[in-house]
């Protein structure tokens, strides 16, 4: 059985690698064509575009790996069925469920690769990609980058109340432009507005340059309510060349605002969730991302389970081309189901684990039922006929 398992693994890895290479190349080509109109704008060159696409390769592999494994496994199993090698295994006493167990063992190294991709390669490449985009184009992320027309918004608690931070634009290395700090008292009263044309976020400190500080008198509101004159000037505006402000925001937290949560490492995700919870901000999307990252390796197990009943079908019931077409349809359907579960779960505030687990559990359950039906369907029907 070791020889059979090794041969099965070689076939699946070979076909999956070819499919993955083809899909990554195809999607990369489409991405380059889609962004070609950016070449020549603001010093953006063709080699910049190619470099950005190279940095995006680990993320693209991360996204396509489940579908690549599904189609590759179906092609490998269909080839074995066409050459009657699956029949030889079945005649030698290997049941369908045992073949499925062999497929699960074959998927373990791919699950380890997925874990390495999800926790190290993809987050590092995504951070480098967005930092490079910030350096070259002055912007990062896509439509889901969290940037509004007014820029990026952050909130944090301070020793004197709370602070809301507006950043007009991010730069590489923790840099920022058009930074505005709104300082509030514990009673939610606006105490001051600090505006800096440039800023740099370090560990525990924000350095602002070209600063304008607008201070509001503490007794202004009570004076207006009482109809009396404030004891000091209502508003004082001052200029400063530089100002250091203590902050809990770090360059990593700034970049986390831009990154897609699933493409962050577990440590960065937990740090960001901690920051959101500490400042009473919504963290549902990030918690769902943690669950989706935990489930991601098992998505590959679901994919290879789906491939089993399709690949086990005999050639007379459909050729390799038909099986490949079915595999593509199943992969697209699973991807759509996964996205639908995410969107519906976020809208209806489902528990995070339900949103992440439901598509994989459904796909795995249907695939197992299909394998069991192929394995024991005839005996079940015979028993029912006797009754």
N, C-alpha and C positions, 0 to 999 in steps of 0.2 A: 504493500500500500504506500510505502514511502516513495517508491519510484513513480507510482501513479500520481501521487500528490505533487511531487516535484515537477512532473511533466505538465500537470494541470496548471500549476503556478506559473511555469515558464510561458505557457500559451497565453494565459490571462494577462500577465505582466507585459508581454510583448505586444499584444493587441491593444491593451489599454494605453501603453506608451505611444503607439502610433496614433491612436485616436486623440489622445490628449495633445500631442504635438500638432496635429492637424487643426484641432479646435482652437488652441492658443494662437497658432499662426493666423487662422482665419479672423478671429476676433481682434487680434493686434493689427492686422491689415485694415479692417474696417475702422478701427480707432484712429489709425494714422490718416486714412482718407477723410474721416470726419473732422479732424483737426487741422487739415492742410490749409484751410482758409485763415488760420491764425499766423501762419508763417509770414514774416515781413512786417508784422505789427509790433511797434515798440521795441525793435531789436530782436524779436523772436525769430530764430533761425531754424532751418530744417534739422540741423544736428541737435538743437535743443529738443525738438519734438521726438526725434529718435531716442535720445537719452532718457526722456521722460517715459517713453513706451518700454524701454528696457527696465526701468525701475518699477514699472507696473506689472512686469511678468509674474513675480511671486503671487501678487494679489489675484491675477487672472487665473493662475494655476489653482489657487485656493478656491476660487469660485466655480471652476469648471471640473475639478477633480471628481466629484460624485457622478456627474453625467458621463465623463470620460471612462470611469470604471464600469459603469452600467453598460455602455455601448461596447467597450472592449471585452467585457466578460461575455456578453451575448455573442459577439463575433467569434470568440474563442470556443465557446460551447457549441455554437452552430457549426463551426468547422469540424469539431470532434464528432458531432452527430452525423455530418455529411460523409465523413470518412469511416463511419460505423465504429469509431473507437469508444463512444459511450455505450453502444450495444455490447461490446466486448467486456467493458467494466461491469455492466449489469449482469451479463451471463456468468461472469466470474464470481458473482455473489454480492456485489456492491449495490445496496439499495439506494433509492432516490434520496432518502433522508441522510444516509451516510455520505452520499455525494454532496449534499448540501452542507454537511459538517466539514467536509474537505474544503469547500468553497469558503466557509467561514474562517478556517485556519489560513487559507491563502490570503484572505483580506486583512489579517492581523498586521503584516508589515506595512501595508498601505495605510492602515489606521495610525500606525506609529509615524509614518511620513506626514499624515494629515495633522497630527499633534505638533510635530516640529514646525510645519507650515503655519499653523494657527497661532502658536505661542511665540515663535522667534522670527522666522523669515518674513512672514507677511507684515507683522507690526513694524519691524525694522525698515522694510522696504517702503511701507506706506508713510512712515515718518519722514524718511529721506525724500520720497517723492513729493510730499507736500512742502517740505522745507525748500526743495529745489524750485518748485512752482512759485513759492513766495519770493525767492531770490530773482527768478527770471521774469515772472509775469506780475508779481505783486498780489496774487490771489492764490487761494488753495481750496481744495475740496470741489464739490459739484453743487447741484441744486439742493442737496441735503446737508450742506456744510454748516447750517445754523446761522448764516449771515443774513441780516435784514438790510433794508435800504439804509438804515441808520447805523449799520455796523454790527459788531458783536456786543452782547450784553452779559454782564456777570454780576453776581451778588455775593457779599460776604459779610459776616458779623465782625464788628470791631469792638475795642474796649469802651468806646464812647457811644455805641449804637450799632448802626449798620451802614454799609456802603454799597452803592450801585455804580458799576464801572461800565462805561461805554467806550469801545475801541473802534475807531473808524476803519482801521486796516491792520493786518498782522504782517510781520516781517520775520525772516529766519532768525533763529537764535534768541527768541524771546522779545524781539523788537516790535514796536507798535507805533502807529501814527494817529494823531487826533484823539488823544486819550482824555476822557472827561470823568471826573470822580464826583459823585453826589453823596455828600456826607449827611446822615440823618441821626437825630438824637434817639434815645430809647423810646420817646413818645412819638416817633415817626415824623418829627418836624425837621424840615430842611435847614441844616446849619451852615453849609458852605458848598460851593461849587469850585472845583479845581480843574483847570483846563491846561493841558500840555500839548504842544504841537508834536512832540516826539516822546517816546518812553521806552524803557527797557526793563522787562521783568526778569529778576534774578531769584535766587532762593530766599524767600521771605522779605523781599524789598522791591519796590518799583521806583526807578530813577526817571524823573520827568525833566524835560528841558523846555525852555521858553514858556514859563508857567504864568498863568493868570489866575489869581485866587479871589473869589467873590465870597466875602463873609457876611452872614446875615445876623443882625443883632438878636440875642437870645430873648429879649423882652418885646420884640417887634409885634408878635401876634397878640400878646396880652394888651399892649398899648393900643393897637388898632381896635381890639374888642372894647376897651374902656374909653376910647376916644381921646386919649392923652398922648402927649409927645414922648417918644422913646428917650431914655436917659442918654443913649449914645446914637451915633449915626446908624440909620436903618441898614444900610448896605455899605460895605467897605471893599473897594477893589484895589488889589495890589499886584505888582509884577515881581517875579523872581526868575533868575536865570536857571536855577536848578532847584529841585525839591525831591527828597527821599521820603517815600511813603511805605510804611510797613504793610505787607499784604500776604495773604495765604495763597494767592495765585502764583503759579510757577509756569515756565515755558511749556512744560508737559501738559498742564491743565489747559493752557491756551490752545495748544494743538489738538487736545482731546475734543475741543469744541468743533473742530473742523473734520476730524476723522470719523468714518463710519464705525459705530461701536463694535461690530463683529470683527473689524480689522485691527483692533487694539489688543494688546496682551492682557492676560488676566490681572497682573499687578497694576497696570495703568487703569484698567476698568474699575477695579476695586477702589483705587485712589480717587477716581473721578466720581464714583457713586458715593464715597464717603464725603467728598466735597459738596455734592448736591444735597445729600441728606443733612449735613451739618448746617447748610444755609437754607433749609426748608424749600428746596427746589425739587421739581419732578424728576425722578430717576427711573421711571417705569421702563423706558426704552433701553436703558443701559442694563437693567436687571434681566430683561428678556434676552439681551445680547449675551450675557454671561451664560444663561441656560442654553442658548443656541450654540455657543462655543463648546460647552460641555457635551452636547449631543452630537456635534459635528462628526467625530470619528465613527459614531454608531450610524450616522447617515450612510456611510460607505457600506456598513453591514447590511442595511436595508436595500441599498442599490444592488449588491451582489445577490441578495435573496430574490429580488425582483427578476434579475437576469436568469436565475435557475429555471423557472418553469418555461420561459421563452426559449432558452437554449436547449432544454431537454426535449422539446418537441421534435418528432422525427421529420426528416427532410421532405417526406411525401406530404406532410401537412403544412409546408411552407419552406421556401428556400432561404439561403443566407440573406439575400436582399430584403425579403419580407421581414425576417427577424430583426435585421438592422433598423428597418423603418419602424417596426413596433418599439424597439428600444429607444429610438429618438423620441417617438411620441410619449412613451412612458417617462423619459427624462424631462421633457418639457412640461408634462402634466404634473410631475412631482415638484418641479421648480415653481410652477404657478400655484400649486397647493401650498407650498411653503410660504410664498409671499402673501397669499390670501390669508393664511393663518396668522401671519404677523400683523397685517393691517386690521383684520377683523378683531383679533385679540387686543390690539392697542385701542381700537375704538370702543369695544365693549368692556375693557378693563378686565380681561380674563387673567387668571393667575399666570405668572411668567412661565412656569414649568409646563402648563397646558399648551400655551402658545408655541413653545419650542418642541415639545414631545409629540403632540398630536399628529402632525403630518408623517413623522417617522414611524410612529406606532401603527398608524393606519396603513401605510405602505407595507410595513413588515408583516402585519396581520394578513393582508390580502395576498401577499406573495406566499406566505406559509400555507394558507388555505389552498392556493393553486397547486403547490407542490404536493400537499397531502391528497388533493383530488386526483392528481395524475398518478400518485403512488398507490392509493387504495380505492380509487373511484370504481374500478371494475368489481372489486369484492363487495363494496357497499351496495352497488346496484344489483349484484347477484343476491345478496341477502334480502334486499327489499323485494325482489321478484319472488323469492321463495315464500315470503310472508303474504 
